[in-house]
Amino acid sequence: MTVWLWVSLPHQRLYLLDNGIIVKRYPVSTAANGPGERHGSECTPRGWHVIRAKIGAGLPRGAVLVGRRFTGEIHSPKMQAKSPNRDWILSRILWLSGLEPGFNRLGQVDTFRRYIYIHGSPDHLIDGLPRSHGCIRMRNDDVIDLFDRVSVGTRIFIGAGNQLPPIPSSPPPR
C-alpha cells in the first residue's frame, strides 16, 4: 500500500499519507454526535474503510449533489441563506465502505449502507468543530484536490486516537 488516508477525530483533520509519510493535511468536520457505527446514530464510523465510489468528477466547484446526482445548481450565499441548516453535499463525493465485519460493515453498522461520504460542504462550516450528520465534510477546494489524488480502493482509517495508526502490512479483511 502506498497512498492512504487517516481522519483524526480529535483534531478534525484528514491526512493524506504516502508510504506512511503525511504529505497533505486538510481540515474537516465530522459528526456532531461523535464517533459511532450504528445505523441512525448520525455518528462518524471508526476503523478501516475503503473508498468504494468517486462521484462528481469534472463538476464545477460548489456543484449541489442530491442523491449522488448533480442538480444543476451551484451553491451560493443566497441558497445558503434560504436553507441555513441543510446538510449540503457539494463538489465531490468519496463514498466509504467499512472493512471490518461486525464493526463498520454489514448489519446495523454498515458504513456503505449508512451513506457515509467524504464530501464538499459550505467552506465556512469547516472550522475545526464537529458539525456533520456522520459524514466527513471538507472545504470545496480541498475535496476536489483530494478527489484528484486518490482512487477507488484507497484505504482510510478513521480514529479517535491522537497518534497515527500503524500501516497495515496487508489489507484488512473484507
N, C-alpha and C positions, 0 to 999 in steps of 0.2 A: 504494500500500500504506500502510495506517495502522498497524495493530497487528501486531507480530511478536515473536518470542522469540529470545533468544540464550542459549545454555548455554556458560559459560566452564569448560572442564575444569580448568585450573589453580586456579581459585577455588572450584570446586564450588558454583557459583551459576547460577540461571536468572533471566534478566532479562526482564521484560515491557516492551516499548517501544511508544510511540505517537508517530508522526512522528519517530522517531529519538531520543526522549527516554525515559530509563528512568523508568518510573512505579511499578514494583514489583520487589523483589528477593526471591528465595526460595533458601534453602539446599537443595542437592540432594546425592545420592550417585550418581556414575557408576561405570563398570566398574572393578573391582579390577585387571583386566588392562590398563587404559589404553585409549587410542584405537585403533580399527581397524575395518575394514569387512568382513572375511572371515567368511563363514558358519562357525559353530562356534568362533569365536575368543573368544567371551564378552567382546568389547571394545565400547566405545561408538562408534558410527559418527559420522564427522565430516561437515561440509559442510551444504548446504542440504537441508532436509526440509520436508514439509508434514504437518499433522495430517489424516490420512485418515479417521479414525473417532473418535468420542467414545462411550465406553461407561460406563454406571453412573449416568446422570442420575437423581436422586431417591433413590439408595440411601443407607442410613444411613452415618454416619462409621464407618470400620473394617469395612465390608462385605467379606467374603472373596470374591475372584473367582478362579475356576479355569477355564481355557479360555475366558476372557472372559465367563463366566457367574457370577451370584451364587449361592453355595452355600446361602444362608440363614443362614450363620454370621456372627457379629460377632467380630472379633479381640479377644482378651483376654490378660491376662498368663498365665493358665493355658494357653491354646493356645500362646502363645509359648514357655513353659517345656517343653511337650511336644515342640515342634519348633523348637529354637532356631536351626537352620541352614537352615530352609525359606526359600525365596525368596517371601515373602509379597507378593501383589498385592492391595491394599486400596483401598476407597472409589471410585476413578475410574481410568479408563484413557484416555489420549490416544495412539492408535496412529499411529506415524510411518511415512511413506513417503519414501524418498530421491528427490531431484530431479535427480541428476547421473548419467546413464547411464555405466556402467563404473566409477564411483567408489563410489556408495552406492545404485545402482539397477540391477536386472537381474543375472542370472547369480549368481555366488558372493558378491556384495557387496550383495544386495538387502535394505535395511533392513526393508521391509514383510514379506518372507518370513522374516526373522530374528525377527519378532515383537518388535520394539523399541518400547517404550512409555515414556511418562511416566506414572508411577503412584504411588499411595499405598503407604506402607511403614510398618512399626512406627516410630513417631516417634523412639525412642531410637537408631535406626540412622542417622539423618540428623545427622551430627556433623562434617561437613567432610571426611570420609575417603571415598575411592572404595571401595565395597564390593559393587556390583551385579554381575550377570552380563551386563551390556551395556545394560540399561535405565537410565532416569533416574528415580531414586527420589526421592519427596518426602514431607514430613510430610503427614498426612491433611487437616488444615485447609487447608494450602497448596494441595494438589492440587484440593480442592473449590473453593477460591477461584479458582484458575487456570482450571479447567474451566468455571466460570461466566463467565469473562472472554473466552474465545477461542471460535472456531468452527471447524468443519471447513473446511479450506482455509487456515488460518493458517499462515504460514511460520515456520520455526525454523532458526537457524544454530547448529550445534554445532562449537566450535572449540577448538584447543589454544593459541591466542594469548591474549595478555593485553589486547588492545585490541578495542574494539567494531568489528565488521566494517562495511564500507561498506553503506549501504542500497542494495539493487539498484534500478535505475531501471525494470526490467521483471522479470517472473518468470523464474527460471532455466528452462532447457529441461526439458521433461517427456518 
